[in-house]
Amino acid sequence: MTTREIDLECWICGEQFVGEEPRSYAVVGRGSDLCPKPLDQNPLPLMLHTCPGCGFTGDGRTFHASQADEQVREWVLAGGLAEAARQVPDSGYARYELAALCHGRRRRVSALQLAEYYLAASWSAQLEQAEDVAPQYQAEAAKHLERALLVDEVADEERAVMTYLVGELRRRLGEFEAALQLFDEAAIQFTQHGGPTWLLRALGQQAGLAKEGSADPAPLASSG
């Protein structure tokens, strides 16, 4: 993995600092929940930045002045983020939880963005061998992604994959009937809007595991 430095300025407290983020990294496969399998160092924690002044956490875009939100500012400066940070461990997955908490305080909350943060938290937990905490993040990711699909935050061409992903998260949580229904819906979305070539094979593989009552992790089925 190679990285680069970027200059950031926090719109909450005015702190200027230098962040580091991945420039390039290699992935040698993905899990059935789309968790990347990095060749070497896990790049996920470096995709977020934390202000050293106030602790505000998010990706590089969230530090742009155009993303300023008074509700988030008031919550952080009142100590809400500091209190939340004391309740989570110092880890990559916890950074994504803090980013989700920051985003959740916005006046206009994106369910899709929340889902992405919690999904990345679940991936990070798996990559950090913190399997005991991964399910809580999978549940949050599934909940918010279902909401994003309901309110049409997901583009038509991505609906099949996102519906599959909710189904796979539900399967990993042991909710097999819900998973099977979502896999069927993903197949319908694929028929209507298309999707990547690997999806139908993955749907068959994961539906088979759900019918067996298996919540075990699995590699992503290939299109071959």
N, C-alpha and C positions, 0 to 999 in steps of 0.2 A: 504494500500500500504506500502511495505517496500522498503527501499533504501539502496544503498551502496556507498561508496566513492571510487573514482578512481584517480590515479595520472596522470596528463596530462602535456605535455610540448608543447608550441606553436612553430611551425616551422617557423612562420613569425617573431616574436619578441624575442623568447627564453624564454618567461615567463613560469615559472613552477607554477602550481596551482592544487588544489584538486577540482574535480568535483563530483557532486552527481547525481546518475541515479537510476531509478527503478530497484529493484531486483525482485519484484513480485507485481502484482496488479490484482484485480478482475474486470471482465467485465460482465455486466448483460444483454447484448444484443448489437445489432448494428443497425444503421440506414441503409436505402436502399443504401446509398453511402458508406457503410462499416464503418461509423463513430462509434467508440467504445463508449459504454455507461458505464463509470467506476462506480464501486460501491460507491466509496468515492472520494478521490482527483483525479483530472485530471493528469495522468502521462505524457502526451505528452510534456509539456515544459521541464520536467526533462530529456527527451531523447536527448536534445541538450546541448551543453556547449559553453560558451562565454569566450574568453580569457580576463582577466581583464587588460592586458597590451595594446592590440591593438584592441580588439573587434571582432576578427575573430570568427565566429560562425559555428558550425557543430556538427555532432554526434561524438561519441568517435573515430570512425575509421578515421575521417578526420584529427585528430590531430597526427596520426602516421607519423613519419618522411618520410615514403615511399610515403605519399600523398602530399609532398611539391610540390608547383607549383609556378614558378617564376612570372608568370603573376598575380596570386592572390596576391603574396607578394608585388609586385610593386603597385598594385591597393590599397591595404590596407594601405601601408606605405605612399602613396601619398595623403591619406585622403578620398579616394572614399567611403570606408565603413563608416567612421565617418559621411560623408555627408548624406549617405543613412539612417543611424540610426537616424539622426535628423528629418527625414521625416516620421518616423513610431512611433506609440505609444509604451509604455512599456507594452508589453503583450505577452502571449504565442504564439499567431498566428504571431505576428510581428517577433519573434525570428526565426520562420520557413521561413519567407520572407527573412530575412537577410542571413540565411543559403543558401537559393536558390540563392541570389545575389552573395554570395561568390563562390558557385559552378559554377555559370554561367560565371565567369571570368576565368575558367580553360582553358588551351590549348585544352584539350579534354573533352568536356562536355557530360555528360550522360543525355539524355532526360528522361530516366526512373528515375534517381535520382532527377532531377528537378520536375518531376511529383509527386514523393513521398513527397518532401518537401512542394510543394504547396497544395497537398491533405491534409497533416497533418495540414497545416495552416488553411485550410477550416474547418477541424474537430475542431481545437482549437477555431476558431471563433464561431462555433456553441455551443461548450461547455461553452464558456465564454459569451454566449448570445449576441454576436456581429454579429447579423444576417445581418446587413447592409454591412459588409465587406466580409462576406463569399462568395458571388457570384463572386467577383473578383478573389479569390483564386481558386474557382471551375473552372472558365474559364481558368486560367493558367494551372491547373492540367490536364484538358481535352486536351488542346492544346499539352502539352508536352507528355502526355500519348499516344495520337494519333501518335505523331512523333516516340515514342519508339516502337509502334506496327509496324509502317511503316519500320523502319530500323532494325527490328528483334532483338531488345534488350529484348523482352519478350519471355520467354521459351514457347514452344508449349503447355505444360500442364497448363499454366497460361493465355493463350490468350483468352479463353472464358470469364473468370472472368474479365480480364482487358478490354475487348471490352464491356462487360456489364457495367462496371464501367464508361467508357467514355459515353455510352448511358445514364446512370442515371445522370451523371453530366450535360449532354446536356438537359435532361428533366427538371432538377432543374433550369436550366437557361432559360426555356421556349422555347427551340428549339426542338419542338415536332417531326417534320418530321425527323430531323437528329437522334433524339433519337430512333425512331421506326426502322430506317434503321440499326442502330448499334445493337439494340436488336435482329433483324433478323440475323445479322452477328454473334453475340455471340452464337445464337442457332446453326448456321452452325459450328462454331469453337468447340462447345460442341460435336457435332456429330463426328467431325474429330479427336479431341484430348482429349475429355473427360473433366471432371470438377467436382466440388463438387456437392453433391446431392441437395443442396438448390437452385442451380442456375436456373434450368428450372422453378421452381415455382416463383422465384423472377422475371425472365424475363416476365412471364405471368402477374404478378401483376403490374410491372412497365409499360409494354406496354399498359395495360388497362388504367392506369392513363394518359399516354401520349395521347391516343386516346380521352380521356375526356378533354384534354387541361389543365391538372392539373400539376402544378410545385411544389406542396406541399411536404414537407418531409414525409417520411413513414418509419415504422419499416421494417427491412429486413424480407422478407417472409421466413418462415421455410420450411423444406423439408417434414413436416408432413401434 
